[in-house]
Amino acid sequence: MDVGASTPFLWAFEEREKLLEFYERVPGARMYASFIRPGGVAQDLPLGLCRDIDLGVGIGWLARFASC
């Protein structure tokens, strides 16, 4: 495969890593998080997570994909 043809996949994986960092902060694990359990969730969201998601994913993230 040509290097130029694989570039969009690398961009997508870069964005995926940013989103997984937020996901990892909630249960403390990346795979097999088991955050949602029978009867509710294991713990509350960490302090500042919603603010960080808004700043990190907000308009800049959506604008990047709106141009595609």
MODELLER restraints for C-alpha pairs under 7 A, 6 or more apart:
rsr = mdl.restraints
at = mdl.atoms
rsr.add(forms.Gaussian(group=physical.xy_distance, feature=features.Distance(at['CA:24:A'], at['CA:30:A']), mean=5.01, stdev=0.5))
rsr.add(forms.Gaussian(group=physical.xy_distance, feature=features.Distance(at['CA:26:A'], at['CA:45:A']), mean=5.83, stdev=0.5))
rsr.add(forms.Gaussian(group=physical.xy_distance, feature=features.Distance(at['CA:26:A'], at['CA:46:A']), mean=6.42, stdev=0.5))
rsr.add(forms.Gaussian(group=physical.xy_distance, feature=features.Distance(at['CA:27:A'], at['CA:33:A']), mean=5.81, stdev=0.5))
rsr.add(forms.Gaussian(group=physical.xy_distance, feature=features.Distance(at['CA:27:A'], at['CA:35:A']), mean=5.59, stdev=0.5))
rsr.add(forms.Gaussian(group=physical.xy_distance, feature=features.Distance(at['CA:35:A'], at['CA:41:A']), mean=5.81, stdev=0.5))
rsr.add(forms.Gaussian(group=physical.xy_distance, feature=features.Distance(at['CA:35:A'], at['CA:42:A']), mean=5.42, stdev=0.5))
rsr.add(forms.Gaussian(group=physical.xy_distance, feature=features.Distance(at['CA:36:A'], at['CA:42:A']), mean=6.28, stdev=0.5))
